[in-house]
């Protein structure tokens, strides 16, 4: 019985090595209050790699798109008080050099988040609230 538990634990640890997860909620941004803000979402996925991209749209709803690789960018004007969430999920192929997922969020031209991730199953999730 002990050996089975140890084996399951080792399998779990080895299996989790293939996952890269970045998940953060920054809360309300410390920027000047305005009526609306320009939110710019950017992600760069290796060519021929599918990614699911979910973002907050102008109607304050989550919108999901499928992207086939390369650069994806969208700029949306969002009103003050909006809770923003941006998420990218993808499976990166094992290549040499390793592929990576590059993700950036800017509000009125100022970078709020910028991450570079590697691994096999990659998830980037970032949330914040506009003042």
C-alpha positions in Angstrom: 0.0 0.0 0.0 2.8 2.4 0.9 4.6 1.7 -2.4 1.3 2.5 -4.3 1.0 5.8 -2.6 4.7 6.7 -3.3 4.3 5.7 -6.9 1.2 7.8 -7.3 2.9 10.8 -5.7 6.0 10.5 -8.0 3.7 10.1 -11.0 1.9 13.3 -10.0 5.1 15.2 -9.5 6.5 14.1 -12.9 3.3 14.8 -14.7 3.0 18.3 -13.3 6.4 19.2 -14.6 4.8 19.7 -18.0 2.4 22.4 -16.9 3.2 26.1 -16.7 0.4 28.2 -15.0 0.5 31.9 -14.4 -2.6 33.1 -12.6 -2.8 36.4 -10.9 -5.5 38.9 -9.9 -4.0 42.3 -9.3 -7.1 44.0 -7.9 -7.8 47.6 -8.6 -5.1 49.3 -10.6 -3.4 52.3 -9.0 -3.9 54.7 -11.9 -5.8 58.0 -12.4 -9.5 57.6 -12.6 -11.0 58.3 -16.0 -14.3 57.7 -17.8 -12.8 55.0 -20.0 -9.4 53.2 -20.7 -7.7 51.7 -23.7 -6.9 48.1 -22.8 -4.5 46.4 -25.2 -4.2 42.6 -25.1 -1.2 40.9 -27.0 -0.1 37.3 -27.1 2.5 35.7 -29.3 2.1 31.9 -29.8 4.5 29.8 -31.9 3.4 29.4 -35.5 1.0 26.4 -36.1 0.1 26.2 -32.4 -3.5 26.6 -31.4 -4.4 28.7 -28.5 -7.7 29.5 -26.8 -7.9 33.2 -25.9 -10.5 34.6 -23.5 -10.8 38.4 -22.9 -13.2 41.0 -21.5 -14.9 42.8 -24.4 -16.5 46.2 -24.6 -19.8 44.9 -23.3 -18.1 43.7 -20.1 -18.5 40.0 -21.2 -15.9 37.3 -21.6 -15.3 36.6 -25.3 -13.4 33.5 -26.4 -11.5 33.1 -29.7 -9.4 30.3 -31.2 -6.0 31.4 -32.6 -3.8 29.3 -34.9 -0.4 30.8 -33.9 1.7 33.9 -34.4 0.8 37.3 -33.0 -2.7 38.1 -31.7 -3.6 41.6 -30.6 -6.8 43.4 -29.7 -7.4 46.9 -28.2 -10.7 47.7 -26.6 -12.0 50.8 -24.9 -13.4 49.7 -21.5 -15.4 51.9 -19.0 -14.2 52.8 -15.5 -15.0 50.1 -12.9 -14.7 47.2 -15.3 -13.3 43.9 -14.0 -10.9 42.7 -16.7 -9.8 39.1 -17.2 -7.4 37.8 -19.9 -6.6 34.1 -20.3 -4.6 32.2 -22.9 -4.4 28.4 -22.9 -2.2 26.4 -25.3 -0.1 23.3 -25.7 3.4 24.0 -26.9 5.2 21.5 -29.0 8.5 20.1 -27.8 11.1 21.8 -29.9 14.8 22.9 -29.7 15.0 25.7 -28.8 11.8 25.4 -26.7 8.8 27.3 -27.8 7.3 30.0 -25.6 4.1 32.0 -25.0 4.6 35.8 -24.7 1.7 37.7 -23.2 1.4 41.5 -22.5 -1.5 43.6 -21.2 -1.3 47.4 -21.4 -3.7 50.0 -20.1 -3.5 53.4 -21.8 0.0 52.4 -23.1 1.4 51.4 -19.7 2.3 47.8 -19.2 0.2 46.1 -16.5 1.5 42.5 -17.1 4.2 40.9 -19.3 5.1 37.2 -19.1 7.1 34.7 -21.1 6.2 31.1 -20.4 7.6 27.7 -21.6 6.5 24.2 -20.9 4.0 21.8 -22.6 0.6 22.8 -21.3 0.7 26.6 -20.7 -2.0 28.7 -19.1 -1.8 32.5 -18.6 -4.6 34.2 -16.6 -4.5 37.7 -15.4 -7.2 39.8 -13.9 -7.6 43.4 -12.6 -10.2 46.1 -12.1 -10.1 49.5 -13.7 -10.6 52.4 -11.2 
